[in-house]
Amino acid sequence: MSPNEPTTARSRRTRTITVSFLGAIVRRMGDWMPIAGTVDLIGQLGLDAPSVRTAVFRLKQRGWLVPEPRAGKRGYALTPVALKALAAGDEIIWHARQPANLDDGWCVVNFSVPESARAKRQQLRTHLASLGFGNVGTAMWIAPARMRSAAEQAVGELGLDKFAAIFVGDYVGGRDLSTLLYESWDLAEIDRSYREFITHFQPEVASLEGSGDIALEHAFITYLGAVDHWRKLPFRDPGLPREVLAEDWSAPEAGALFERLVTLLEGRALAHATGYWTAAQHPTT
């Protein structure tokens, strides 16, 4: 990491990599991590120890981590809150968001929330966007029909049932559907992000596949970096039917590349991390 990188950017990168570390490494190591080993491992990606410790502390404040010493080592265990949150994203992160079936139709959410509940209105917008809904018009959001239950849950959790209407149905005509959908999501930007992933990691995969041996530390650094880069992408992708997307939509190629990286590196990355779980660690404050 460059010393000239703005503090907020460094903090954000440390936070995201630490969360990626919890999901990709810690859960596979018994849902517990030694703090000294964690600092050393994440430090191999160029992150300084104080920022890693700060990220861990903030995750503890969020209820994701609880102190738990093991075999004389200071460490943290993942809480049920963390395990639930990490598990919720597994199907999308590790397998990418599968394209919806066009014949299943669409889920449309319309709401008219009074000014007195403005904060909840904004929460609903943010939640729908995070679920992969696109904004098709004023207070009108759309997603593949499979998102109906998620929409119902989002509305219900905010207590906005009487202010919202949820419809599921077919597109039957009018505006060109692909044009409408490209205006409802920034699909061009999502596609660009997939292409950036391909550009960044395709040479690495070619090099790894041509190598007779892959050093464990290199495998760990590359694997965790790839997971951290990748995991943001499928959440932005609404998983629209392939028929409505551009012919050169890059998500399938990017997803296949990520799966190749996982196949090549996951075992070696975990083997490298194991040494930091089993090696003697000096107590730290």
N, C-alpha and C positions, 0 to 999 in steps of 0.2 A: 504494500500500500504506500502511495506517495506521501511523504511528510507534508506536502503542500495541499493535500486533499482537504477540503473544508471539513470542519469538525462534525457538522451535521451529517455529511455524506459518510464519513468514517464511522460514526455512531450507527447509522442506518445499516451499513454493510456488516458491521459486527453483529448487530441484532439479527439480521436475516440469516447470516451464516450460522450463528448459534442455534437458531430455531431449526435450520436444516440439519445441523449436527445432532440435535435431539431426535429428529425424525429418522434420519438415515443411519445413525450410529448407535445412539444411546438405547433406543428401544431394542435393538438387536444385541445389546450387551446386558440384558436383564433389567432395563428401565432404571438403571442407576449409573452415576458417573463420578469418578474421583475428580475433585476440583483441580488439583495440581496437574493431573494428566490432561484434563480438558483444556486448561490454559496452554499447556505445551502443544497439544495437538492443533488447536485452532490457531495458535501462533505460527504454525507452519504455513499458513495461508497469508502470512504477512500482517497479522493483527496483533497489536500490542496487548500485554497482559492486563493493564488497568482497564482497557475498554472491554475485554472479555469478561473480567470480573464484574464490571458494571452491568453488562448485558445479562449475566447470570443473576445478579442481584435483582434486576428489574423483572426477570421471569419469576423469581421467587415472590416478588411483590404481587405479581399477577395471579399467583396461586398455581403456577406450573411446576414449581420445584419446592421440595421440602428437605431441610438438612437431614442427612442420615449417614453417620460414619459406618464404615465396614472394615473389618480387619485392621483397625487402627488408622484408617485413612479417612480424612475429611471428604465428604462427598454429598451429592444430592440425588434424591429419587424423584422420578416423574410422578406427578399426582394424577388422580383420576381426571381432573380438568384437562391436564396436558394430554393425557392418553386419548381422551375423547376428541379433542381438537385435532390432534395429529392423525388419528384414525379417520376422521371425517374427510380428510383430503387425500387419503391414500389412493382411492380408485382413480381419481383424476390425475394426481401427480405421477403415479407409477405406470399408468396405462393410458394416459391422455384422455381427453374428453371425447368419447365416441360420437360420430355424427348421428344426429337424430334421423328418424325415419320421416320423410316428407309426408307420407300418407297418414301419419298420426296426428297431423294438424298442429295448432298453435295454442298457447296459453296467453291470454291478454288480461292485464290487470289495469283497472281504471280506479282512480280514487279522487275524492274531493274532501280533503281534510281541512277543518276550519283553522283560522289564524291562531286561535287559542291553543291549538295543538301543533304549532309550527315545528317544534323540535322533533316530535314524533313523525311528522311528515317528511322531514329531512332524513330521519333515521330509516324510514321505509324506502325512500329513494336510494339511499346508500346500500341498504341491504339487498334490494332487488338488483342493483348494479353488480354487487359482489356475487350474487347467485348466477349471473350471466344473462340477466334481462337487458334488452335494448330499449332505448327511449324512442318510441315511434311517434309521439306527439305530446301535447300538454297533459300531464298526469296520466299518460297512457304508456304502458310498458308491455313488451312482447318477448316471448321465449318459446322454444319448442314445447309441445304439450306435456312432455314428461316432467316439466318443472311445476306442474300444478300444485302438487303437495307441498313443495318448498315455498311457493307463493302463499298458500293458505297458512302455513306455519308462520311465515314472516308477518303477515297481516295480523294473525291471531296473537302472536307474542307481544305485539305493540298495542293490542286492544283496539284496533282500528276496523274491526269487522263491519260496523255499521256505516263506515265512510268509504268502503272499498267494494268493488265488484270484480269477480274473477270469471272469465269466460274461457271455454275451450272449444275450438271449432276449426273448420277448414278455411283456407284461402280460396275464394271462388272467383275472383276477377277484379279488374280495376287497374291500379298502377302495377307496373312491372314489379314482381315480388323481389327479385334480386336487388333492384335499385332501391326499393324501400328498405330492405334489410341492411344494405351497405350504408344507408343514411342513419339507421337506428343504432348501429354499432360502428366503431372506428375499425372496421375489418382490415383496411389497408395498413393501419398501424400494427394490428395484431399479426398480420402476415409478415410485416417487416421485422417484428421481434423474432418470429420463427426463423426467418432468413439469417438474422444476426447470429442466432444460436448455431445454425448450420455452418456459417462462415467461420465462426470461432472454433467449433469443435470437430469439424470434419477432418482437418489436417491432423489433429491429435489422434483421432480414431485410426486414420491411415497409418500413422507412425506406430501406434500401439499394436496394430494388427501385423505390421511388418517386423516387429521387434521379437527377438527370441526370448527375452525376459523383461519383465516390468518390475522395477524397484518398488518395494512396498510403500515407501514414503511418497514417491511420485504418484503411485496409484491412489493413495489417500487424498493427496492435495487435489489431483485432477477430479476424482470422484466427488468429493464434497463440493468443489467449485462448480462442477456440472450440475449436481442436484440443486444447489442454491440458485444457479442461473435458470434452470429449467422450471422449477416448481412454481414460479410466478406466471409462466406462460399459459398453461392449460386453464388456469382459473380465469384468465381474461377471455378465453375462447368460449363462446356460447355453445359450441358443438352443433352448428347449423347443418341441415341436410346438405350433403355434398352437391346436390343438383343446383342449389342456389348460389354456390360459391364459384369464384373464378377458376378456370381450368388449371391454372398453375398455383393454386392454393398450396402453401408450403407446409402445412401442419403435419400431413402424413410422413413426409420425408424427415422432418425434425423429430417426430415421435420415434421413428425407426432408428434414427441416429442415437437418440437418448437411450433406447433399449440396448443398442450395441455397446454403448459406454458402460451401462450397468453390468452387462454380461462380462465385459472385459475386466472391470475394475472392482466391483463390489466385494468379492471374496478377498482380494488382496488388501483393499482398504480396511476391511474389518480385521484382517490378520495384523495389519500395522497398528490399529487402535488397541488390539488386545494387549499388546506389550505395555501400554500405559495404564491398563487396568490391573495387571499382575505385578508390574515392577514396584519395588518399594518406593513409597513417596514420603517425603519429609512433611510433617505437619506444617501448615501455613496459616497465617492469620488473615 
